[in-house]
Amino acid sequence: MSKISRELEELGQSEIQSSVIGKKVMETLKELDKIAYVRFASVYTNFKEVGEFGEYIEKLDAKPKK
């Protein structure tokens, strides 16, 4: 979490939108713990359909293109 705090401080803003914080948390979780990432994403993005959940899982399984 200190990484996220530092990144937010570097923005130099006195107020930061919750959407910016949420995106930073998602990025960090994606690197640290994929299960935690999907769980957070399911609440943060408010999945409405099972397919949306599947899309996030597919993105995790996708290999980066070179």
LOTORFI-665348 format. One record per residue: residue in three letters; x, y, z of N, C-alpha, C, CB in turn. Coordinates in steps of 0.001 Angstrom, whole numbers, plus 524288, in hexadecimal, padded with zeros to 5 digits. Glycine has a CB too. Layout:
BEGIN
ALAXYZXYZXYZXYZ ...
REM end
This chain:
BEGIN
MET8032C7FB55800008000080000800008035C804F1800007FC627FFFA804AE SER8081C80499801E980B6680940801E780CA980AED7FC50810758083F804F8 LYS80CFF807237F8B480DE98086E7F3328096980BC17F12480E88803647EFDB ILE804A680A2D7F2608000A80D157F0A480006812847F30E7FAF980A207F214 SER80131812D77F81180158817EA7FABD8054481B8D7F82B802B48173580089 ARG809E7819767F70280DEC81CB37F47E80C2681E977EF238130B819A57F3F8 GLU809DA81B157EC1A8080581C967E6E3803DD820DC7E73A805D3817CD7E3FA LEU8005D820677EAFF7FC45824527EB9E7FE81829817ED737F8268226C7EF73 GLU8025A8294F7F0F0804E582E1C7F2C2807B3830D77EE4C808C482CE77F72E GLU80A0282DBE7EAC280CDA82FED7E65380948832D47E28C80FB482BA17E374 LEU80438831C37E2CF80089834977DF7A8003483A537E1157FB188320C7DFBB GLY8019183B757E5FA801AF840D37E7D87FC57843557E86E804DE844047E443 GLN7F85B8402F7E93E7F310842417E9D27F15F841B17EF7B7EF2C83F6A7E61E SER7EE73845867F15E7EC8E845357F6BF7E7ED8417B7F7327EB0484AA27F8B9 GLU7E50F840D37F2EC7E0B083D247F2D07E150839927EE157DB53840127F2A4 ILE7E045834917EEF77E0CE830BD7EAC97DBB282DBB7EA647E58682CF97EBC8 GLN7D9B882D227E5B27D4CB82A627E4E07D55D824A87E6647D30282ADE7DF26 SER7D134822837E87B7D14781D087EA1C7D23B819687E5757CC1E81B987ECCE SER7D09D81AFD7E0D57D184817B47DC377D758817257DB187CEB581A007D76C VAL7DA5581B347DC0B7E00081B027DB3E7E270817447DF387E277820937DBBB ILE7E0AF817A37E40E7E2AF8142C7E82A7E14380E867E6E27E078815BF7ED9C GLY7DC6C80DA37E5517DAAF8085D7E3F47DDEF805FE7DF9F7D503808707E25A LYS7DF238090D7DBA07E2518071A7D7457E7D7805BD7D90A7E28880B297D2E1 LYS7EA0B808FC7DC747EF4F807E47DE897EF49802D97E1B17F14180C7B7E1FA VAL7EB3F802197E4D87EAD47FD587E7FA7EA5D7F89A7E4627E6127FDA67EBBC MET7E72F7F9007E0557E68E7F4A47DCB07EBAE7F3507D9FD7E2637F5EC7D8A0 GLU7EE927F7427D8437F3927F65D7D5A67F75D7F3807D9407F5F47FB927D3DA THR7F7837F5327DE297FB187F2D27E1EA7F9777ED417E3337FB597F6137E6E9 LEU7F46D7EC627E40C7F28E7E71D7E5347F3957E3677E0B17ECC07E7357E677 LYS7F30C7E5547DBEF7F3E37E2077D7597F9727DFE07D74B7F2CF7E51D7D24F GLU7FD297E3007D9208029F7E1537D957803A87DDAF7DDF7806347E6137D9AA LEU800FA7DEA67E25C802167DBC77E7317FF057D6B97E7D4801007DF337EBBF ASP7F9F27D6FF7E6D17F6827D2947E80B7F1DD7D2AD7E45B7F4A87D2C07EDD9 LYS7F1DA7CF317E0A07EDC57CF367DC957E85C7CE147DECA7EF0E7CB3C7D864 ILE7E80C7CAC77E2C17E2F87C99D7E5237E0DD7CE7C7E7D87E36D7C5057E914 ALA7E42E7D1297EACA7E28C7D5F97ED657E0F57DA147E9627E6F37D8157F0E7 TYR7E3C87DA307E5017E2897DDD87E0CD7DD067DCEB7DEBB7E6847DD587DC5B VAL7DBBC7D7FC7DDA27D6917D6C27DB7F7D24E7D7E27DF8C7D6527D0F87D9BF ARG7D35A7D69F7E4687CF837D7BB7E8847CE8C7DD927E9027D15A7D5837EDC6 PHE7D2BA7E0A17E9197D2297E6537E9797CF597E8697E4A87D7927E8FF7EA14 ALA7D0DF7E68D7E0147CE767E8577DB357C8A57E72B7DB217D11B7E5CB7D684 SER7C71B7E2AE7DD497C1947E1407DD3A7BE4C7E5147E05D7C0D97DBC17DF5A VAL7C07D7E7367E4807BDAB7EB117E7AE7BE607F0877E5627BF987EAEF7ED6D TYR7C3377F1DF7E41C7C4797F71E7E2347C1A77F8637DD177CA597F7A77E170 THR7C18D7F4A17D9847BF177F59D7D47A7B9597F41F7D4677C1EE7F2AF7D042 ASN7B7857F1B87D8AC7B1FD7F0637D9497B00D7ED067D4BF7AEAF7F5607D9B2 PHE7B2747E8687D4357B0EC7E4CE7D00C7AB077E3F27D0187B3CC7DF8E7D0A1 LYS7A8BC7E41B7CB8E7A3207E32A7CAFA7A2067DDD47C88F7A0A77E7727C7A4 GLU7A5C17DBE57C58A7A51D7D6FC7C2B07A9CE7D3737C3C17A4807D8007BCB7 VAL7A8EC7CE727C3677AD217CAA57C41E7B1597CB787BFFB7AAF97C4FE7C3DB GLY7AFC07CCF57BB527B3787CDD47B7167B77D7D1FC7B85C7B09D7CF537B236 GLU7B5EA7D5FC7BB327B9947DA1E7BCB27BDD37D7E27C03D7B6AD7DEA87BF79 PHE7BC447D47C7C3C17BFF37D1EB7C7427C3D37CEBC7C4117BD0F7CE667CB3D GLY7C1CB7CBED7C03C7C5157C8C57BCD37C8FB7CBFA7B9BA7C1C07C5B47B928 GLU7C7747D09F7B81C7CAF67D4037B5247CFC37D5717B8587C81A7D8F87B368 TYR7CEFD7D6987BD667D36E7D7E47C0BB7D7137D33C7C15C7D18D7D9C07C614 ILE7D4CD7CE987C1D57D8047C9EB7C26B7DB047C8DC7BD667D4A17C52A7C3E0 GLU7D8817C9A07B8ED7DB297C8DA7B3EB7DFBD7CC967B3507D7557C9937AF64 LYS7DF197D1647B5097E3597D53D7B4BA7E7FE7D3847B8027E1727DAA67B689 LEU7E6E67D1137BC777EB287CF3B7BFC97EE147CAB67BD3E7E90F7CD907C51C ASP7EB397C7547BA867ED897C2CC7B8127F0427C40E7B2EB7E9707BEC47B730 ALA7EEE67C8807B0A07F12D7C9F97AB8A7F6F97CB1C7AC2E7EE567CECF7A932 LYS7F9E87C91C7A88A7FF8B7CA117A89E8009A7CF317A5D0802A27C5787A605 PRO804227D25F7A7EB8055B7D7517A54D807B17D66479FE6809237DA8E7A8A1 LYS805F67D99679C38807F37D92B796E080CFB7DC3979668803E47DB26792DF LYS8109F7D9FF7937A815BE7DCA1792CB815FD7DF6078DAB81A427D8BE7932D 
REM end
